Amino acid sequence: MSNLAMEREKQTEQTSSVPKQAPRAQTTKVTRFEKLLYGMFIAFLLYACITLIGNKADLYKVNADFSKLQRSIEEQKKINDDLKAEVEQLSRYDRIAKKAKEMGLEVNEDNVKGLNQ
């Protein structure tokens, strides 16, 4: 063998004779208090999630009711506007005079007061 091969062999013998120690992972014990804290934290997260989902469901329901109310208000406004137009049409002077003549009433100008008098 050559010198290089012998030196290499000595180095491997030296390194193999000294056992390599892997760094130990430090183990720490979890105390009861820490377990209690972890459990409370997880319980709080579950409570927060459930509450959030419940609130979202309630909000969706309220929005749906609000939309229904808005639609019914719009429909009622339309009905009111139609009725106002009908009242204006029925309260025209020509129609009232025609109905009065049909019933036998006459306009007596002496009994009529003007705005300027």
The 8 nearest C-alpha neighbors of each residue, nearest first, counted from 0:
[[1, 4, 2, 5, 3, 6, 8, 7],
 [0, 2, 4, 3, 5, 6, 7, 8],
 [3, 1, 5, 4, 6, 0, 7, 8],
 [2, 4, 6, 1, 5, 7, 0, 8],
 [3, 5, 7, 1, 2, 6, 8, 0],
 [6, 4, 8, 2, 7, 3, 9, 1],
 [7, 5, 9, 3, 8, 4, 2, 10],
 [6, 8, 4, 10, 5, 9, 3, 11],
 [7, 9, 5, 11, 6, 10, 4, 12],
 [10, 8, 12, 6, 11, 7, 13, 5],
 [9, 11, 13, 7, 12, 8, 14, 6],
 [10, 12, 14, 8, 9, 13, 15, 7],
 [13, 11, 9, 15, 10, 14, 16, 8],
 [14, 12, 10, 16, 11, 15, 9, 17],
 [13, 15, 11, 17, 16, 12, 10, 18],
 [14, 16, 12, 17, 13, 11, 18, 19],
 [17, 15, 13, 14, 12, 18, 11, 19],
 [18, 16, 15, 14, 19, 13, 12, 20],
 [19, 17, 16, 20, 15, 14, 21, 13],
 [18, 20, 17, 21, 15, 14, 16, 22],
 [21, 19, 22, 18, 23, 17, 24, 15],
 [20, 22, 23, 19, 24, 18, 25, 17],
 [23, 21, 20, 24, 25, 19, 26, 18],
 [24, 22, 25, 21, 20, 26, 19, 27],
 [23, 25, 26, 22, 21, 27, 20, 28],
 [26, 24, 23, 27, 22, 28, 21, 29],
 [25, 27, 24, 28, 23, 29, 22, 30],
 [28, 26, 25, 29, 30, 24, 33, 23],
 [27, 29, 30, 26, 31, 33, 25, 34],
 [30, 28, 33, 27, 31, 34, 32, 26],
 [29, 31, 33, 32, 28, 34, 35, 27],
 [32, 30, 34, 33, 35, 29, 36, 28],
 [31, 33, 35, 30, 34, 36, 29, 37],
 [34, 32, 36, 30, 35, 31, 37, 29],
 [35, 33, 31, 37, 36, 32, 38, 30],
 [34, 36, 32, 38, 33, 37, 31, 39],
 [35, 37, 33, 39, 34, 38, 40, 32],
 [38, 36, 40, 34, 39, 35, 33, 41],
 [37, 39, 35, 41, 40, 36, 34, 42],
 [38, 40, 42, 36, 37, 41, 43, 35],
 [39, 41, 43, 37, 38, 42, 36, 44],
 [42, 40, 44, 38, 43, 39, 37, 45],
 [43, 41, 39, 45, 40, 44, 38, 46],
 [42, 44, 46, 40, 41, 45, 39, 47],
 [45, 43, 47, 41, 46, 42, 48, 40],
 [44, 46, 42, 48, 43, 47, 49, 41],
 [45, 47, 43, 49, 44, 48, 50, 42],
 [48, 46, 44, 50, 45, 49, 51, 43],
 [49, 47, 51, 45, 50, 46, 44, 52],
 [48, 50, 46, 52, 51, 47, 53, 45],
 [51, 49, 53, 47, 48, 52, 46, 54],
 [52, 50, 48, 54, 53, 49, 47, 55],
 [51, 53, 55, 49, 54, 50, 48, 56],
 [54, 52, 50, 56, 51, 55, 49, 57],
 [53, 55, 57, 51, 56, 52, 58, 50],
 [54, 56, 58, 52, 53, 57, 59, 51],
 [57, 55, 53, 59, 54, 58, 52, 60],
 [58, 56, 54, 60, 59, 55, 61, 53],
 [57, 59, 55, 61, 60, 56, 54, 62],
 [58, 60, 62, 56, 57, 61, 55, 63],
 [59, 61, 57, 63, 58, 62, 56, 64],
 [60, 62, 64, 58, 63, 59, 65, 57],
 [63, 61, 65, 59, 60, 64, 58, 66],
 [62, 64, 60, 66, 61, 65, 59, 67],
 [65, 63, 61, 67, 66, 62, 68, 60],
 [64, 66, 62, 68, 63, 67, 61, 69],
 [65, 67, 69, 63, 68, 64, 62, 70],
 [68, 66, 64, 70, 65, 69, 71, 63],
 [69, 67, 65, 71, 70, 66, 72, 64],
 [68, 70, 72, 66, 71, 67, 73, 65],
 [69, 71, 73, 67, 68, 72, 74, 66],
 [70, 72, 74, 68, 73, 69, 75, 67],
 [73, 71, 69, 75, 74, 70, 68, 76],
 [72, 74, 76, 70, 71, 75, 69, 77],
 [73, 75, 71, 77, 72, 76, 70, 78],
 [74, 76, 78, 72, 77, 73, 79, 71],
 [77, 75, 79, 73, 78, 74, 80, 72],
 [76, 78, 80, 74, 75, 79, 81, 73],
 [77, 79, 75, 81, 76, 80, 82, 74],
 [80, 78, 76, 82, 81, 77, 75, 83],
 [79, 81, 83, 77, 82, 78, 76, 84],
 [82, 80, 78, 84, 79, 83, 77, 85],
 [81, 83, 85, 79, 84, 80, 86, 78],
 [84, 82, 86, 80, 85, 81, 79, 87],
 [83, 85, 87, 81, 82, 86, 88, 80],
 [84, 86, 82, 88, 83, 87, 89, 81],
 [87, 85, 83, 89, 88, 84, 90, 82],
 [88, 86, 84, 90, 85, 89, 83, 91],
 [87, 89, 85, 86, 90, 91, 84, 94],
 [88, 90, 86, 87, 91, 85, 94, 95],
 [91, 89, 87, 88, 86, 92, 95, 94],
 [90, 92, 94, 93, 89, 88, 95, 87],
 [93, 91, 95, 94, 96, 90, 97, 89],
 [94, 92, 96, 95, 91, 97, 90, 98],
 [93, 95, 97, 96, 92, 91, 98, 89],
 [96, 94, 92, 98, 97, 93, 99, 91],
 [97, 95, 99, 93, 94, 98, 92, 100],
 [96, 98, 94, 100, 99, 95, 93, 101],
 [99, 97, 101, 95, 100, 96, 94, 102],
 [98, 100, 96, 104, 102, 97, 101, 95],
 [101, 99, 103, 97, 104, 102, 98, 96],
 [102, 100, 98, 99, 103, 97, 104, 96],
 [103, 101, 99, 100, 104, 98, 97, 105],
 [104, 102, 100, 101, 99, 105, 98, 97],
 [103, 105, 99, 100, 102, 106, 101, 98],
 [106, 104, 107, 100, 103, 99, 96, 102],
 [105, 107, 108, 104, 111, 110, 96, 99],
 [108, 106, 109, 110, 105, 111, 104, 112],
 [109, 107, 111, 110, 106, 112, 105, 113],
 [108, 110, 107, 111, 112, 106, 113, 105],
 [111, 109, 108, 107, 112, 106, 113, 105],
 [112, 110, 108, 109, 113, 107, 106, 114],
 [113, 111, 110, 114, 116, 109, 108, 115],
 [112, 114, 115, 116, 111, 108, 110, 109],
 [113, 115, 116, 112, 111, 110, 108, 109],
 [114, 116, 113, 112, 111, 108, 109, 110],
 [115, 113, 114, 112, 111, 109, 110, 108]]
